[in-house]
């Protein structure tokens, strides 16, 4: 994985080099820069595919075109075979395939890319920026006068001195001639199409196995592992990966309670890892270590949202652990959105369930996916998310709501059809396959630490003052104010606040009134702490 920084319209190497300095954690193996009188492209590299020769920026033979890319293109070998021998390849990297595909098809090349990516390329005096369909890989931009600057992180953008910072929208590309073009839309809900349970089970199983296996892409010397929290999602990913990688490295973190009892995830992960035969690693962090990590997490996460921060801390420790053993790690991110796995969804109006799932998928880019990207990159680790393969997203919008949340053993259980898809396959034991959903922080044993810290450290008066002084920020609790106070130490600029994702809960009371006919208008999603569901990495 990599870090990008650059500008179009000006040759500002000094600023871009400073931005690359700030992005060094995203690419410890290599660094490159290209400039001409109208642009600068910069790149820091974490080498995974074509370790020896995949230096970036990559230029065309005539030097009139060039590209920098952050991501992985899983179908690059197939695309390459279709472009060869018409184009001469100087590397074995997936990034060079994008450059030649652009030469063949222009900006529409993004529609052929199967993967996660953010890239910038130039073509003479023209240029193009693009981001993958779901927004797995980050990209930000801003203007200094008429000149466009871009980078992989908000922190680097603050160095550019732009007037405002904007998140580049997922599923879009941009050219000066066309402006922003939306090339991908989350599929419309057609949940009448997959009503046959056996057919749907088989389709999910085959598609997801294929999705996991394609994400094992790496040069032979690059180790690949998997998170394994003992929950359904990451355990399932790990089980499939273990079929392809003997002695797969798996990772879990957690705490001990006051009685010395291990947290739920650690105990469940031991069961899952033993079943799949992985080389399993645990990290038990203390309350003091949690508090020590908090300001680091807020700085690197580039957010102050309580739900995101809470979940980022166990993710931080998991990435720290994994980075000692692997360079690439698979995660279970996205399953809760595709298969309505959040607890609040069990109480959701059934006819709106898939609508809510679609909304959640569309909001992942600067919430859960930002957390995964920032925590992984801080430890020079690439995280991959097989549940968010576009085929899986497409299938999820065709599954009826009553196959996602359904009664099992006398109680409603989330992700029912996903569990059924892998029933009787021996990928996971039943106690893991049908394990009740727990929040990431709850499973790690640290769900209340941040809130308790904030309640003790910040008065109600200080909370109200911080909220009043920062109307552009979303601060609805003392915990949010406490995190925002830390956040402001690193990011004093108001211009970045609009690019920060806020986890939004659902206002059940309002929906009940709307259904009764007492409230007009569309569903509203309010950020209310008491009904807020935590972000998860199951």
C-alpha positions as CSV (number, residue, x, y, z in Angstrom):
1,X,0.0,0.0,0.0
2,X,1.1,3.5,-0.6
3,X,0.8,7.2,0.0
4,X,0.0,9.7,-2.7
5,X,0.7,13.5,-2.9
6,X,0.8,15.8,-5.8
7,X,-0.4,18.9,-7.5
8,X,-1.7,19.9,-11.0
9,X,-1.2,23.4,-12.4
10,X,2.0,24.3,-10.7
11,X,5.5,22.8,-10.1
12,X,5.6,22.8,-6.4
13,X,8.1,20.1,-5.5
14,X,8.9,21.7,-2.1
15,X,5.4,21.3,-0.8
16,X,4.9,17.8,-2.3
17,X,8.1,16.6,-0.7
18,X,6.9,17.9,2.7
19,X,3.6,16.1,2.2
20,X,5.5,12.9,1.3
21,X,7.4,13.3,4.5
22,X,4.1,13.3,6.4
23,X,3.1,10.1,4.5
24,X,6.2,8.1,5.2
25,X,4.3,5.5,7.3
26,X,2.2,4.6,4.3
27,X,5.2,3.6,2.2
28,X,8.4,2.7,4.0
29,X,10.0,0.8,1.2
30,X,10.4,3.4,-1.6
31,X,9.7,7.0,-2.5
32,X,9.5,8.6,-5.9
33,X,8.6,12.0,-7.4
34,X,8.1,13.3,-11.0
35,X,7.5,16.8,-12.0
36,X,7.3,19.0,-15.1
37,X,6.4,22.6,-15.5
38,X,2.7,21.9,-14.8
39,X,2.5,19.2,-12.2
40,X,4.2,17.1,-9.5
41,X,3.3,13.5,-8.7
42,X,4.7,12.0,-5.5
43,X,4.5,8.5,-4.0
44,X,5.6,6.5,-1.0
45,X,5.5,2.7,-1.4
46,X,4.8,-0.3,0.7
47,X,6.0,-3.0,-1.7
48,X,3.6,-5.9,-2.2
49,X,3.3,-6.7,-6.0
50,X,6.4,-6.5,-8.1
51,X,8.6,-5.7,-5.2
52,X,11.7,-5.4,-7.3
53,X,10.5,-3.1,-10.1
54,X,7.3,-1.5,-9.2
55,X,8.7,1.9,-8.4
56,X,6.3,4.9,-8.9
57,X,5.5,7.2,-10.6
58,X,5.3,5.0,-13.7
59,X,5.7,6.8,-17.0
60,X,4.7,5.9,-20.5
61,X,7.5,5.3,-23.0
62,X,7.2,8.8,-24.5
63,X,7.1,10.4,-21.0
64,X,3.9,12.2,-21.8
65,X,1.8,10.1,-19.5
66,X,2.3,9.0,-15.9
67,X,0.6,7.6,-12.8
68,X,0.8,7.2,-9.1
69,X,-1.6,4.7,-7.4
70,X,-2.5,3.5,-3.9
71,X,-4.2,0.1,-4.0
72,X,-4.4,-3.3,-5.4
73,X,-6.0,-4.3,-8.7
74,X,-7.0,-8.0,-8.3
75,X,-7.7,-8.6,-12.0
76,X,-4.5,-6.9,-13.3
77,X,-3.1,-10.1,-14.9
78,X,-6.2,-10.6,-16.9
79,X,-6.2,-7.0,-18.0
80,X,-2.5,-7.1,-18.8
81,X,-3.0,-10.1,-21.1
82,X,-5.6,-8.1,-23.1
83,X,-3.2,-5.1,-23.5
84,X,-0.1,-7.1,-24.4
85,X,1.6,-7.0,-26.9
86,X,0.0,-3.7,-28.1
87,X,1.7,-1.9,-25.1
88,X,5.2,-2.5,-23.8
89,X,5.3,-3.3,-20.1
90,X,8.4,-2.3,-18.1
91,X,7.2,-3.7,-14.8
92,X,5.0,-6.6,-13.4
93,X,3.0,-4.1,-11.3
94,X,-0.7,-3.6,-11.3
95,X,-0.3,0.1,-11.5
96,X,1.3,0.0,-14.9
97,X,-1.8,-1.9,-16.2
98,X,-4.0,1.1,-15.2
99,X,-1.7,3.5,-17.2
100,X,-1.9,1.4,-20.4
101,X,-5.6,0.7,-19.9
102,X,-6.1,4.4,-19.7
103,X,-4.2,4.8,-23.0
104,X,-6.6,2.3,-24.5
105,X,-10.0,3.5,-23.0
106,X,-9.4,6.9,-21.5
107,X,-11.1,7.7,-18.1
108,X,-13.6,4.8,-18.6
109,X,-10.7,2.5,-17.8
110,X,-11.9,2.6,-14.1
111,X,-14.9,0.6,-15.0
112,X,-12.7,-2.4,-15.8
113,X,-10.7,-2.3,-12.5
114,X,-11.5,-4.9,-9.9
115,X,-9.9,-3.8,-6.7
116,X,-9.4,-1.0,-4.2
117,X,-7.6,2.1,-5.5
118,X,-7.0,5.8,-5.5
119,X,-4.8,7.1,-8.3
120,X,-3.7,10.2,-10.2
121,X,-2.4,10.3,-13.7
122,X,-1.5,12.9,-16.3
123,X,-1.8,12.8,-20.0
124,X,0.1,15.8,-21.5
125,X,-1.7,18.8,-20.1
126,X,-4.8,16.7,-19.0
127,X,-5.1,14.8,-15.8
128,X,-7.3,12.4,-14.0
129,X,-8.1,11.5,-10.4
130,X,-10.1,8.4,-9.4
131,X,-11.2,6.4,-6.3
132,X,-12.5,2.9,-6.1
133,X,-16.3,2.1,-6.0
134,X,-16.8,1.8,-2.2
135,X,-14.0,4.2,-1.1
136,X,-11.7,1.6,0.5
137,X,-8.7,3.6,-0.3
138,X,-8.6,7.3,0.7
139,X,-8.1,10.4,-1.4
140,X,-8.4,14.1,-0.5
141,X,-8.1,17.2,-2.6
142,X,-8.1,21.0,-2.3
143,X,-7.3,24.1,-4.3
144,X,-4.7,26.8,-3.8
145,X,-5.9,29.4,-6.3
146,X,-6.4,27.5,-9.5
147,X,-4.0,24.8,-8.6
148,X,-5.2,21.4,-7.4
149,X,-3.5,19.5,-4.6
150,X,-4.2,15.9,-3.6
151,X,-3.1,13.4,-1.0
152,X,-4.0,10.1,0.8
153,X,-4.5,11.7,4.2
154,X,-6.0,14.9,5.7
155,X,-2.8,15.6,7.6
156,X,-0.8,15.9,4.4
157,X,-3.4,18.1,2.9
158,X,-3.0,20.6,5.8
159,X,0.6,21.1,4.7
160,X,-0.5,22.1,1.2
161,X,-2.1,25.3,2.4
162,X,-5.2,24.9,0.4
163,X,-8.3,27.0,1.0
164,X,-10.5,24.0,1.9
165,X,-10.0,20.2,2.0
166,X,-12.5,17.9,0.5
167,X,-12.8,14.1,0.5
168,X,-12.7,12.7,-3.0
169,X,-16.0,10.9,-3.5
170,X,-16.0,7.1,-3.8
171,X,-17.0,5.6,-7.1
172,X,-16.0,8.8,-9.0
173,X,-13.3,10.0,-11.4
174,X,-12.4,13.6,-12.1
175,X,-11.0,15.3,-15.2
176,X,-10.8,19.0,-15.9
177,X,-13.0,18.5,-19.0
178,X,-15.8,16.4,-17.5
179,X,-15.6,17.4,-13.8
180,X,-16.7,14.7,-11.4
181,X,-18.1,11.6,-13.0
182,X,-19.9,8.9,-11.0
183,X,-18.9,5.6,-12.6
184,X,-20.3,3.3,-9.9
185,X,-23.5,3.3,-7.9
186,X,-24.4,1.0,-5.1
187,X,-27.0,-1.3,-6.8
188,X,-30.6,-0.5,-6.3
189,X,-32.6,-2.7,-4.0
190,X,-34.1,-5.7,-5.9
191,X,-34.7,-8.0,-2.9
192,X,-37.3,-10.0,-4.7
193,X,-34.6,-11.7,-6.9
194,X,-33.0,-14.1,-4.4
195,X,-35.8,-15.7,-2.5
196,X,-34.8,-19.3,-2.9
197,X,-32.7,-20.2,0.2
198,X,-30.6,-23.0,-1.3
199,X,-29.8,-21.0,-4.4
200,X,-28.9,-17.9,-2.4
201,X,-26.7,-20.0,0.0
202,X,-24.7,-21.4,-2.9
203,X,-24.4,-18.0,-4.6
204,X,-23.1,-16.3,-1.4
205,X,-20.7,-19.2,-0.6
206,X,-19.2,-19.4,-4.1
207,X,-18.9,-15.6,-4.5
208,X,-17.4,-15.0,-1.1
209,X,-14.8,-17.8,-1.4
210,X,-13.7,-16.3,-4.7
211,X,-13.6,-12.8,-3.1
212,X,-11.3,-13.9,-0.3
213,X,-9.0,-15.9,-2.6
214,X,-8.5,-13.0,-5.0
215,X,-7.4,-10.9,-2.1
216,X,-4.5,-13.2,-1.3
217,X,-2.6,-11.5,-4.2
218,X,1.0,-10.7,-3.3
219,X,4.5,-11.5,-4.4
220,X,5.7,-14.9,-2.9
221,X,8.0,-13.3,-0.3
222,X,5.1,-11.0,1.1
223,X,3.3,-12.7,4.0
224,X,-0.5,-12.5,4.2
225,X,-2.5,-13.1,7.3
226,X,-6.0,-12.5,8.7
227,X,-7.7,-10.9,11.6
228,X,-9.6,-13.5,13.6
229,X,-11.7,-12.0,16.5
230,X,-13.7,-15.2,16.9
231,X,-16.8,-13.5,15.5
232,X,-18.5,-14.8,12.3
233,X,-17.0,-12.3,9.8
234,X,-13.3,-12.3,10.4
235,X,-13.3,-16.0,11.4
236,X,-15.0,-16.9,8.1
237,X,-12.4,-14.8,6.1
238,X,-9.6,-16.5,8.0
239,X,-11.0,-20.0,7.4
240,X,-11.2,-19.5,3.7
241,X,-7.7,-18.0,3.5
242,X,-6.4,-20.9,5.6
243,X,-7.4,-23.3,2.8
244,X,-4.9,-21.5,0.5
245,X,-2.2,-20.5,3.0
246,X,-0.8,-23.3,5.3
247,X,-0.3,-22.1,8.9
248,X,-2.0,-18.8,8.1
249,X,-1.1,-16.2,10.7
250,X,-4.2,-15.0,12.6
251,X,-4.6,-12.2,15.1
252,X,-6.8,-11.2,18.0
253,X,-6.5,-8.6,20.8
254,X,-8.4,-8.1,24.1
255,X,-8.1,-7.4,27.8
256,X,-8.6,-9.2,31.1
257,X,-11.3,-8.1,33.5
258,X,-10.9,-7.4,37.1
259,X,-11.1,-11.1,37.9
260,X,-8.5,-12.0,35.4
261,X,-11.0,-13.4,32.9
262,X,-10.1,-13.1,29.2
263,X,-12.4,-11.0,27.0
264,X,-14.9,-12.8,24.8
265,X,-13.1,-12.3,21.5
266,X,-9.8,-13.8,22.8
267,X,-11.6,-17.0,24.0
268,X,-13.7,-17.3,20.8
269,X,-10.7,-16.7,18.6
270,X,-8.8,-19.6,20.2
271,X,-11.7,-21.9,19.2
272,X,-11.8,-20.6,15.6
273,X,-8.0,-20.6,15.1
274,X,-7.7,-24.1,16.4
275,X,-10.4,-25.3,14.1
276,X,-8.9,-23.8,10.9
277,X,-5.3,-24.7,11.9
278,X,-3.8,-21.2,11.9
279,X,-0.7,-19.9,13.6
280,X,-2.5,-17.8,16.1
281,X,-1.3,-14.7,17.9
282,X,-2.8,-12.7,20.8
283,X,-2.1,-9.4,22.3
284,X,-3.6,-8.6,25.7
285,X,-3.5,-4.8,26.3
286,X,-4.0,-3.1,29.7
287,X,-6.1,-0.1,30.6
288,X,-3.0,2.0,30.9
289,X,-1.9,1.0,27.4
290,X,-5.4,1.9,26.1
291,X,-5.1,5.4,27.5
292,X,-1.5,5.8,26.2
293,X,-2.7,4.8,22.7
294,X,-5.7,7.2,22.7
295,X,-4.0,10.4,21.5
296,X,-2.0,8.4,18.9
297,X,-5.1,6.8,17.6
298,X,-7.0,10.2,17.3
299,X,-4.1,11.8,15.5
300,X,-3.6,8.9,13.0
301,X,-7.3,8.2,12.6
302,X,-7.9,11.8,11.7
303,X,-11.3,11.8,13.5
304,X,-12.8,12.6,16.8
305,X,-16.1,10.7,16.4
306,X,-16.6,8.6,19.6
307,X,-17.8,5.4,17.9
308,X,-14.9,5.5,15.4
309,X,-12.3,6.2,18.1
310,X,-13.6,3.5,20.4
311,X,-13.3,0.9,17.7
312,X,-10.0,2.2,16.3
313,X,-8.2,1.5,19.6
314,X,-8.5,-2.4,19.5
315,X,-7.9,-2.1,15.7
316,X,-4.7,-0.2,16.5
317,X,-3.5,-3.0,18.8
318,X,-4.5,-5.7,16.3
319,X,-2.5,-4.0,13.5
320,X,0.4,-3.5,15.9
321,X,0.4,-7.2,16.6
322,X,-0.1,-8.3,12.9
323,X,2.7,-6.0,11.6
324,X,5.3,-8.2,13.4
325,X,4.4,-11.1,11.2
326,X,2.7,-10.1,7.9
327,X,2.5,-7.2,5.4
328,X,-1.0,-7.9,4.2
329,X,-4.0,-8.8,6.4
330,X,-7.6,-9.6,5.6
331,X,-10.5,-8.3,7.7
332,X,-14.2,-8.9,8.1
333,X,-15.2,-5.3,7.4
334,X,-18.4,-4.7,5.6
335,X,-20.4,-7.9,6.6
336,X,-22.6,-6.0,9.0
337,X,-23.6,-3.5,6.3
338,X,-24.2,-6.1,3.6
339,X,-26.1,-8.6,5.8
340,X,-27.7,-6.2,8.3
341,X,-25.6,-7.3,11.3
342,X,-25.9,-4.4,13.6
343,X,-28.0,-4.9,16.7
344,X,-30.3,-1.9,16.1
345,X,-31.3,-3.5,12.8
346,X,-33.2,-6.3,14.6
347,X,-35.6,-3.6,15.7
348,X,-35.7,-1.8,12.3
349,X,-38.9,-1.5,10.2
350,X,-38.6,-4.6,8.0
351,X,-39.6,-2.8,4.8
352,X,-36.7,-0.3,5.4
353,X,-34.0,-2.8,6.4
354,X,-32.3,-3.1,3.0
355,X,-32.6,0.7,2.5
356,X,-30.7,1.2,5.7
357,X,-28.1,-1.4,4.6
358,X,-27.6,0.4,1.4
359,X,-27.2,3.7,3.2
360,X,-24.6,2.2,5.5
361,X,-22.6,0.8,2.6
362,X,-22.6,4.2,1.1
363,X,-21.2,5.8,4.3
364,X,-18.4,3.3,4.9
365,X,-15.7,5.3,3.0
366,X,-14.9,7.8,5.8
367,X,-16.0,5.8,8.8
368,X,-15.1,2.1,9.2
369,X,-12.9,2.0,6.1
370,X,-11.0,5.1,7.2
371,X,-10.3,3.4,10.5
372,X,-9.1,0.3,8.8
373,X,-6.9,2.2,6.4
374,X,-5.3,4.6,9.0
375,X,-4.6,2.0,11.7
376,X,-3.1,-0.4,9.2
377,X,-1.0,2.2,7.4
378,X,0.3,3.5,10.7
379,X,2.0,0.1,11.1
380,X,3.0,-0.3,7.4
381,X,0.2,-2.9,7.0
382,X,-2.2,-3.3,4.1
383,X,-5.8,-4.3,5.1
384,X,-8.1,-6.0,2.6
385,X,-11.8,-6.3,2.8
386,X,-13.3,-9.3,0.9
387,X,-16.9,-8.6,2.0
388,X,-16.8,-5.3,0.0
389,X,-16.1,-6.9,-3.3
390,X,-18.6,-5.3,-5.7
391,X,-20.0,-8.8,-6.5
392,X,-20.8,-9.3,-2.9
393,X,-22.4,-5.8,-2.6
394,X,-24.5,-6.6,-5.7
395,X,-25.8,-9.8,-4.2
396,X,-26.6,-8.2,-0.9
397,X,-29.1,-5.8,-2.5
398,X,-31.0,-8.8,-4.0
399,X,-31.5,-10.7,-0.7
400,X,-34.8,-10.3,1.0
401,X,-34.7,-8.8,4.5
402,X,-36.2,-11.9,6.1
403,X,-33.2,-13.9,5.0
404,X,-30.8,-11.5,6.6
405,X,-32.5,-11.3,10.1
406,X,-34.4,-14.4,11.0
407,X,-35.3,-16.5,14.0
408,X,-32.7,-19.1,15.1
409,X,-33.1,-21.2,18.2
410,X,-36.0,-19.1,19.4
411,X,-34.4,-15.7,18.9
412,X,-33.7,-13.3,16.1
413,X,-30.2,-13.6,14.7
414,X,-28.4,-11.2,12.3
415,X,-26.7,-12.3,9.1
416,X,-28.8,-15.5,9.0
417,X,-28.3,-16.3,5.3
418,X,-24.5,-15.7,5.5
419,X,-24.4,-18.2,8.4
420,X,-26.6,-20.7,6.5
421,X,-24.3,-20.3,3.4
422,X,-21.4,-21.9,5.3
423,X,-23.4,-24.3,7.4
424,X,-22.3,-28.0,7.0
425,X,-19.1,-26.9,5.2
426,X,-16.6,-27.4,8.1
427,X,-15.1,-24.0,7.5
428,X,-16.1,-23.1,11.1
429,X,-17.5,-24.9,14.1
430,X,-21.1,-24.2,14.9
431,X,-20.3,-22.3,18.1
432,X,-18.4,-19.7,16.0
433,X,-20.7,-19.8,12.9
434,X,-23.7,-19.1,15.1
435,X,-22.0,-17.0,17.7
436,X,-24.1,-14.0,18.9
437,X,-22.9,-10.7,17.5
438,X,-21.0,-8.5,20.0
439,X,-19.6,-5.1,19.5
440,X,-15.9,-4.9,18.6
441,X,-15.1,-3.0,21.8
442,X,-17.3,-5.3,23.9
443,X,-15.6,-8.4,22.5
444,X,-12.2,-6.9,23.2
445,X,-13.3,-5.9,26.8
446,X,-12.8,-2.1,26.5
447,X,-16.2,-0.8,25.5
448,X,-16.6,1.8,28.3
449,X,-13.0,2.9,28.9
450,X,-13.1,6.0,26.7
451,X,-16.5,7.2,27.9
452,X,-15.5,6.8,31.6
453,X,-12.3,8.7,31.0
454,X,-14.1,11.5,29.3
455,X,-16.8,11.7,32.0
456,X,-14.1,11.9,34.7
457,X,-11.8,14.4,32.9
458,X,-14.3,16.8,31.4
459,X,-17.0,18.8,33.2
460,X,-20.4,19.5,31.7
461,X,-19.5,23.2,31.5
462,X,-16.3,22.5,29.5
463,X,-18.3,20.2,27.2
464,X,-20.9,22.9,26.5
465,X,-18.2,25.5,25.9
466,X,-16.3,23.3,23.4
467,X,-19.5,22.5,21.6
468,X,-20.5,26.2,21.4
469,X,-17.1,27.3,20.2
470,X,-17.0,24.8,17.4
471,X,-20.3,24.9,15.5
472,X,-18.8,23.2,12.4
473,X,-18.0,20.1,14.4
474,X,-20.4,17.4,15.5
475,X,-20.1,17.2,19.3
476,X,-23.0,15.6,21.1
477,X,-21.4,14.2,24.2
478,X,-18.6,14.8,26.7
479,X,-16.8,11.9,25.1
480,X,-16.9,13.6,21.7
481,X,-15.8,16.9,23.2
482,X,-12.9,15.1,25.0
483,X,-11.7,13.5,21.8
484,X,-12.2,16.7,19.8
485,X,-10.0,18.6,22.3
486,X,-7.2,16.1,21.5
487,X,-8.0,16.2,17.8
488,X,-7.6,20.0,17.8
489,X,-4.0,19.7,19.0
490,X,-3.1,18.1,15.7
491,X,-5.7,19.6,13.3
492,X,-6.6,23.2,14.2
493,X,-7.9,23.9,10.7
494,X,-11.7,24.3,10.4
495,X,-11.4,23.5,6.7
496,X,-11.0,19.7,7.3
497,X,-14.1,19.3,9.5
498,X,-16.4,18.7,6.5
499,X,-14.4,15.7,5.4
500,X,-14.7,13.9,8.7
501,X,-17.2,11.0,8.8
502,X,-19.6,10.8,11.8
503,X,-21.3,7.6,12.7
504,X,-25.0,8.2,12.7
505,X,-27.4,6.2,14.7
506,X,-31.1,5.8,13.9
507,X,-33.9,7.6,15.6
508,X,-36.4,4.8,16.4
509,X,-38.9,7.1,18.1
510,X,-39.2,9.3,15.1
511,X,-39.6,6.4,12.8
512,X,-42.3,4.9,14.9
513,X,-44.2,8.2,14.8
514,X,-43.6,8.5,11.1
515,X,-45.1,5.0,10.5
516,X,-48.1,6.0,12.6
517,X,-48.6,9.0,10.3
518,X,-47.7,11.7,12.9
519,X,-44.5,12.7,11.2
520,X,-44.2,13.7,7.6
521,X,-41.2,13.4,5.3
522,X,-38.3,11.0,4.8
523,X,-36.5,8.9,7.3
524,X,-33.9,10.9,9.3
525,X,-30.7,9.6,10.8
526,X,-29.7,11.5,13.9
527,X,-26.5,11.3,15.8
528,X,-27.8,10.5,19.3
529,X,-25.4,8.9,21.7
530,X,-28.0,6.7,23.5
531,X,-29.1,5.0,20.3
532,X,-25.8,4.9,18.6
533,X,-24.4,1.6,17.4
534,X,-20.7,1.2,17.5
535,X,-18.6,0.7,14.4
536,X,-17.4,-2.9,14.2
537,X,-14.8,-5.2,12.9
538,X,-16.5,-8.5,13.5
